[in-house]
Amino acid sequence: MLKIADIDKFDLFDLVGLHHLNDEKKIIYLQRLENEIVRNFLSQLILKTTDKEELKKIESLLKEKSGLQKTISYIEEFQQNFYEEFIDFVRQEKIGFILDYYKKGVIDCEEKLDIALKNNVSEKNKIALKKKLNIYLQAIKHIHEENWEKLKQLVNS
């Protein structure tokens, strides 16, 4: 079985079946995700910080135009293993993002299937929805098993 660190070997877009997006859309998507991850990580670090002077300094740095980079540089000074913790955090966030993506897909498919069953939708459409739902459920199973290769194969087949 693969380890969590092995997720680094796989492109996020391949793991959620969005490899077909053009580069511009991928960049926008990744920038948003990156900003969210960095802010979540910093928030977590700030919550762990008990020194009031450090908190004041971080707060003032974040208010500056280039505050995010300066804040990270400042935190590196007093936070041991900053990069190791950050990399682990990014991996967990990536896994969480992928898992949420498929969980939302399951909910969406179940709702559509419910509507289809109540409204005499063609058998062909019902079968397609059931197939898609099954793929999402299998994807969630592969995520819990941390089997990124099988996940990639499943969603890109």
C-alpha positions as CSV (number, residue, x, y, z in Angstrom):
1,M,0.0,0.0,0.0
2,L,1.2,3.5,-0.8
3,K,1.9,6.1,2.0
4,I,0.5,9.5,2.4
5,A,3.8,11.0,1.1
6,D,3.2,9.2,-2.2
7,I,0.4,11.6,-2.9
8,D,3.1,14.1,-3.9
9,K,3.8,12.0,-7.0
10,F,0.3,12.6,-8.3
11,D,-1.2,15.6,-10.0
12,L,-4.2,17.0,-8.1
13,F,-6.2,17.3,-11.4
14,D,-5.5,13.7,-12.3
15,L,-6.9,12.5,-8.9
16,V,-10.2,14.4,-9.3
17,G,-10.6,13.7,-13.1
18,L,-10.0,17.4,-14.1
19,H,-6.9,16.9,-16.1
20,H,-8.8,18.2,-19.2
21,L,-8.8,21.8,-17.8
22,N,-6.6,24.2,-19.7
23,D,-3.5,25.6,-18.0
24,E,-5.0,29.0,-17.2
25,K,-7.9,27.4,-15.3
26,K,-5.6,25.1,-13.5
27,I,-3.4,28.0,-12.4
28,I,-6.4,29.9,-11.1
29,Y,-7.7,26.9,-9.3
30,L,-4.3,26.1,-7.7
31,Q,-3.7,29.7,-6.6
32,R,-7.0,29.7,-4.8
33,L,-6.3,26.4,-3.2
34,E,-2.7,27.4,-2.3
35,N,-3.9,30.7,-0.6
36,E,-6.5,28.8,1.4
37,I,-4.0,26.2,2.5
38,V,-1.4,28.8,3.6
39,R,-4.0,30.8,5.5
40,N,-5.3,27.7,7.2
41,F,-1.7,26.6,8.2
42,L,-0.9,30.1,9.5
43,S,-4.1,30.2,11.4
44,Q,-3.2,26.9,13.0
45,L,0.2,28.1,13.9
46,I,-1.1,31.4,15.4
47,L,-3.5,29.4,17.6
48,K,-0.6,27.4,18.9
49,T,1.4,30.6,19.6
50,T,1.2,31.7,23.3
51,D,3.7,34.5,23.3
52,K,1.8,37.8,23.2
53,E,4.7,39.7,21.6
54,E,5.0,37.2,18.8
55,L,1.2,37.4,18.2
56,K,1.4,41.2,18.0
57,K,4.3,41.0,15.5
58,I,2.4,38.4,13.4
59,E,-0.7,40.6,13.4
60,S,1.2,43.6,12.2
61,L,3.0,41.7,9.5
62,L,-0.2,40.3,8.1
63,K,-1.6,43.8,7.7
64,E,1.3,44.8,5.4
65,K,1.0,44.5,1.6
66,S,3.6,41.6,1.4
67,G,2.5,40.4,4.8
68,L,2.0,36.8,4.1
69,Q,5.6,36.2,2.9
70,K,7.0,38.3,5.8
71,T,4.8,36.5,8.3
72,I,6.1,33.1,7.0
73,S,9.7,34.3,7.3
74,Y,9.1,35.6,10.8
75,I,7.4,32.4,11.9
76,E,10.3,30.3,10.5
77,E,12.6,32.0,13.1
78,F,10.8,30.6,16.1
79,Q,9.0,27.6,14.7
80,Q,11.1,24.5,14.7
81,N,10.4,22.1,11.8
82,F,8.4,24.8,10.0
83,Y,8.7,23.3,6.5
84,E,8.3,19.7,7.6
85,E,5.0,20.7,9.4
86,F,3.9,22.7,6.4
87,I,4.5,19.9,3.9
88,D,2.6,17.5,6.1
89,F,-0.2,20.0,6.4
90,V,-0.3,20.5,2.7
91,R,-0.5,16.7,2.1
92,Q,-3.4,16.4,4.6
93,E,-5.2,19.4,3.0
94,K,-4.7,17.9,-0.5
95,I,-6.2,14.6,0.7
96,G,-9.0,16.4,2.5
97,F,-9.8,18.4,-0.7
98,I,-9.9,15.3,-2.8
99,L,-12.1,13.4,-0.3
100,D,-14.5,16.4,-0.1
101,Y,-14.7,16.5,-3.9
102,Y,-15.9,13.0,-4.1
103,K,-18.2,13.2,-1.1
104,K,-19.9,16.2,-2.7
105,G,-20.1,14.1,-5.9
106,V,-21.8,11.3,-4.0
107,I,-24.4,13.7,-2.6
108,D,-25.0,15.2,-6.0
109,C,-25.5,11.9,-7.7
110,E,-27.7,10.6,-4.9
111,E,-30.0,13.7,-5.2
112,K,-30.1,13.4,-9.0
113,L,-30.8,9.7,-8.8
114,D,-33.6,10.3,-6.3
115,I,-35.2,12.9,-8.6
116,A,-34.7,10.5,-11.6
117,L,-36.5,7.7,-9.8
118,K,-39.4,9.9,-8.8
119,N,-39.9,11.5,-12.3
120,N,-39.8,8.7,-14.8
121,V,-36.4,9.5,-16.2
122,S,-35.1,7.1,-18.8
123,E,-33.4,3.9,-17.7
124,K,-30.3,4.9,-19.6
125,N,-30.0,8.1,-17.5
126,K,-30.6,6.2,-14.3
127,I,-27.9,3.7,-15.2
128,A,-25.5,6.5,-16.0
129,L,-26.1,8.1,-12.6
130,K,-25.7,4.8,-10.8
131,K,-22.4,4.2,-12.6
132,K,-21.1,7.7,-11.7
133,L,-22.2,7.2,-8.1
134,N,-20.4,3.9,-8.0
135,I,-17.2,5.5,-9.3
136,Y,-17.4,8.2,-6.6
137,L,-17.9,5.6,-3.9
138,Q,-14.9,3.6,-5.2
139,A,-12.9,6.8,-5.3
140,I,-13.6,7.4,-1.6
141,K,-12.6,3.8,-0.8
142,H,-9.3,4.3,-2.6
143,I,-8.7,7.6,-0.8
144,H,-9.2,5.9,2.6
145,E,-6.8,3.2,1.5
146,E,-4.4,5.9,0.3
147,N,-4.1,4.1,-3.0
148,W,-3.5,7.1,-5.3
149,E,-2.6,5.0,-8.3
150,K,-5.9,3.1,-8.3
151,L,-7.8,6.4,-7.7
152,K,-6.0,8.0,-10.7
153,Q,-6.8,4.9,-12.9
154,L,-10.4,4.9,-11.8
155,V,-11.2,8.5,-12.5
156,N,-9.2,8.7,-15.8
157,S,-10.5,5.5,-17.4
